[in-house]
Amino acid sequence: MDEVLELADVVADSELEGLFVWLLRLVGLLAILGGLGLWLLTDISLLVPLALIVGGIALLVVPGLLLKFAELFG
């Protein structure tokens, strides 16, 4: 966990934290759309699309929170 916070602190110190957060949000949105597409358009079990949707939601929320946490306590 310390390595993740250190990486978040390095990104927060650079001028690219906004770009980094939006890039991860874009990847999260694509994961959600991919999970929904797999669920609706294929005959695959619900486990894989659900994992993509949950992972996409995490990628939408966690990077911004992690950078705010690093700014407050770092």
Secondary structure, DSSP 8 states (H G I E B T S, - for coil): -HHHHHHHHHHHHSTTHHHHHHHHHHHHHHHHHHHHHHHHHS---SHHHHHHHHHHHHHHHHHHHHHHHHHHH-
